[in-house]
Amino acid sequence: MLDIKIFDVDEGFCAALSTGDHHTILIDFGYSTRSGFNPSQHLLQQRCTSLDCMIVPAYGEEHLAGLSNFLRQTLIDGLAVHFLVANPSLAAEQFHELDLANQRFSNVLTTDQNSRCPKVSQSMKIHGIDFSFFWNDQSDFQDAHNLSLVTFVSYRDIKIVFPSDLEVEGWRALLKDDDFCNRLRHVNMFVAANHGREESYCPEVFDYCRPEIIIISNESNQRVSPTMLNQYRKHAKGCSESVCNQKLLTTYDDGTITISKCLDRLRQVQTQRKAYQH
């Protein structure tokens, strides 16, 4: 089985993937001053003493601050981390917190900086879950948002993409990759980039991707503009069997969102306020 929790946080973003045999993978390190939520606290509450993988997808200040706090807390709580995943093209001296993480845990993504065409993607299987990672090279982009690591997760009939803080130019660069476009074609759950902000909305993405549901993680408990909500809503086709009448979920309106798959049962989408099955 697999549970994907997209948490209702104030700062940054945070999602946890948990399997039925107590394996856990963390995507980003956002926290909430309203509820007191932080990733390490959640893991302790779940009696997790070992984190299989720590995905570091975003490199803006608020995300790296969350990473720094999380690294500090892992030492206090004695939480073991097996390895991390991050954009391998980043210069350590420009991303100090990421460099500290790299000193403690091995980044499993690699790139050949001496190649004329450095590798910008890598796939792997972690405890029965398929992951594909794509990134822009730092030699092509200097701004942190467009260096975001895009994470595709595939487990049975769950196909979800986490594009982190990617902005339009970063999307367009990755859309030149045929494998990236093919991954988008299979996505049925789409997490909007950068809290649903306009500068991260790339309409060309939806030439390839027609998800059932679009999820927006709000920032600082702020609503997304009605214009952007409508833009995203029109790209979602709705769930199969018309069981779910929601095409768009936001953490502002729905709280923490959980996507579950148990054996051969139907996928289930639950929120703190509502529950849908499809």
Order of alpha helices (4+ residues) and beta strands (2+ residues): beta-beta-beta-alpha-beta-beta-alpha-beta-beta-alpha-beta-beta-beta-beta-alpha-alpha-beta-beta-alpha-beta-alpha-beta-beta-beta
